[in-house]
Amino acid sequence: MNPTPILFYGVPSGCSFGSIVALEWLAQPYRLCRIEMPAVVSSESYRRINPVGETPSLLTAKGELLSESMAILNHLGALGIDRKLGFTQGSRDFDRLNQMLGFLNTTFFSAFSPLWHALEHGSAGEEKKALTAFGRANVRKAHAQLEALLGGQPWLLGQERSLADAYFIGIARWTKYHEVVDRRDYPALQRLFEKLEADPAVKFAHAIEAQQPALGAGGFVGHIALEEVLALP
Ligand SMILES: N[C@@H](CCC(=O)N[C@@H](CS)C(=O)NCC(=O)O)C(=O)O
């Protein structure tokens, strides 16, 4: 039994960043378990948490394992309906959130896949050139599409900050990692990015990843090692 949820987040620069931000916005007690990629995420030990060998994963308050960002974000959203972190299934807001999360999880996230592959699998020569060109074109296209979806709105869903913004910021920073696209060519996205970077929960998530002192909103009750989680009754 594990009454405090545990988020397994990946470093460096995992897409689990968005789930950390979401937990901070939810402001209910949670713990974090740091997973190094690719060494630990692909280990037999971690595969007991997530057989796919990816982060994020969540051990919920009911002691159930959940993986996939969309599932985790929706789980957290359901716990935060009263504070508008999530919405009732079947409502227009729920549908709009899911639509945006779907775009981010498939088109926006996947656009970077060729670049990650080239980086992590030591591609060289013609293969690296092709992957990089493909990735760059994908990332540019996804940025143009998201810029159009955002329109003149302050946040991805409109007037209010949502889980989509939390997930966006964890992926959007990859442009720097891969030195691809100048976000200033997408002014609405750049404004959103800057606004989110100033958010205390985003600052907290950066500090956690960098193993710096992190000032949270009060929900974070500390780290737990993977071995300790696996030994939980
Ligand atoms: N479909 C999964 C994808 C998760 C995923 O690809 N996570 C990456 C980090 S962003 C990972 O764990 N990669 C393992 C590795 O790099 O070895 C989701 O949306 O949560």
The ligand as an SDF file (V2000), in Angstrom:
LIG
                    3D

 20 19  0  0  0  0  0  0  0  0999 V2000
    4.3030    7.4000  -25.0580 N   0  0  0  0  0  0  0  0  0  0  0  0
    5.0900    7.7010  -23.8930 C   0  0  0  0  0  0  0  0  0  0  0  0
    6.4860    8.0820  -24.3280 C   0  0  0  0  0  0  0  0  0  0  0  0
    7.3910    8.2160  -23.1460 C   0  0  0  0  0  0  0  0  0  0  0  0
    8.8440    8.3990  -23.5650 C   0  0  0  0  0  0  0  0  0  0  0  0
    9.2100    8.2750  -24.7390 O   0  0  0  0  0  0  0  0  0  0  0  0
    9.6640    8.7200  -22.5870 N   0  0  0  0  0  0  0  0  0  0  0  0
   11.0750    8.8950  -22.8430 C   0  0  0  0  0  0  0  0  0  0  0  0
   11.5720   10.1660  -22.1850 C   0  0  0  0  0  0  0  0  0  0  0  0
   10.7690   11.6020  -22.8490 S   0  0  0  0  0  0  0  0  0  0  0  0
   11.8340    7.7370  -22.2700 C   0  0  0  0  0  0  0  0  0  0  0  0
   11.5570    7.3040  -21.1790 O   0  0  0  0  0  0  0  0  0  0  0  0
   12.8240    7.2500  -23.0320 N   0  0  0  0  0  0  0  0  0  0  0  0
   13.6510    6.1520  -22.6340 C   0  0  0  0  0  0  0  0  0  0  0  0
   15.0780    6.3470  -23.0480 C   0  0  0  0  0  0  0  0  0  0  0  0
   15.4450    7.4490  -23.4370 O   0  0  0  0  0  0  0  0  0  0  0  0
   15.8230    5.3910  -22.9450 O   0  0  0  0  0  0  0  0  0  0  0  0
    4.4410    8.8670  -23.1270 C   0  0  0  0  0  0  0  0  0  0  0  0
    3.8200    9.7110  -23.7630 O   0  0  0  0  0  0  0  0  0  0  0  0
    4.5470    8.9310  -21.8920 O   0  0  0  0  0  0  0  0  0  0  0  0
  1  2  1  0
  2  3  1  0
  2 18  1  0
  3  4  1  0
  4  5  1  0
  5  6  2  0
  5  7  1  0
  7  8  1  0
  8  9  1  0
  8 11  1  0
  9 10  1  0
 11 12  2  0
 11 13  1  0
 13 14  1  0
 14 15  1  0
 15 16  2  0
 15 17  1  0
 18 19  2  0
 18 20  1  0
M  END
$$$$
